Amino acid sequence: MLQTIQSPQSHIVSALARVRQEWQDAAQGDSLLSIDGNVGLMLADLVSVLGLPVESQVEILGADLFREVQTLSNTTDQT
């Protein structure tokens, strides 16, 4: 089967478009410019959708935010 290989730029564009779409869905039709957002969750969304390794995620988010996001993620996974 033929596989297409995404360039790094197209991977980033695709990942950022997915994050934007998720935020638009959450905004329920409101403009993203009028939505108050959580910067920590936005950063967590970005490192997640880019598929970065855990070490890079910790470096980008910082150890404290990384732990908070993991705790939040584990809490929402259990519901």
N, C-alpha and C positions, 0 to 999 in steps of 0.2 A: 504494500500500500504506500502511495506517495505521501510523504510528510512535508508540510511547508515549514520552513524555519523562519521564525520571526526575528527581525533585527532588534537590537536592544531598544532603539527608539520606538519602533512600532509596539513592542512589548509595554513600554512605559505609557505610550498614548492609550493603548487598550486598557491598561490597568487603571489609569487616571479616569478614563471615561466610565469604567465600571463603578468607581468610587462616586463620581458625580451622579450617576444614575441612581445609586443607592440613596444618596442624600436627597435627590429630587423626589424619589419615592416616599421618603420619610417626610418631606416637606408638604406632601399631598397637594401639589398644584401651586403652592406659594413660591415666589421667586427666592432663589437661594441667597440673594442679596439681602433679603429681609428676615432671614432665619438666623437666630442665635444658635451657635454651635459650640460643641465642646472641642477645644483644640487638642486635648489629649486623645480623644477618640478619633479625631481626624488623622492625627499622626499614626495612631495604631492601625487605622484602616489602610493608610498608605503603605506602611511597612508590610502589612499582611498581604495586600493585593499584589505587591511587587515580588512577593515570594522570597523575601530576604531571609538568610539564615538567622537563627536565634542570636548568635553573637552580634550580628549587625543590628538586629532589632534592639538589643540591649544598649548598644552604643548610641543609636539614634534616639531612642526614647529615654535613655537613662535608666539606671537600675530600679529606682523607686517607681517611676511610671510604668515600666515593664511589668513589675510585680503587681501593681494595681490593676493593670489591664488583664493580666493572667487571672487574678482573683475574680474580677468582674466576668471574664469569659467563662470561668469554671462555674460561677454562680448561675449565669444564664443558660449554660449547657445542661444544668441539672433540672431546670424548670420545664 
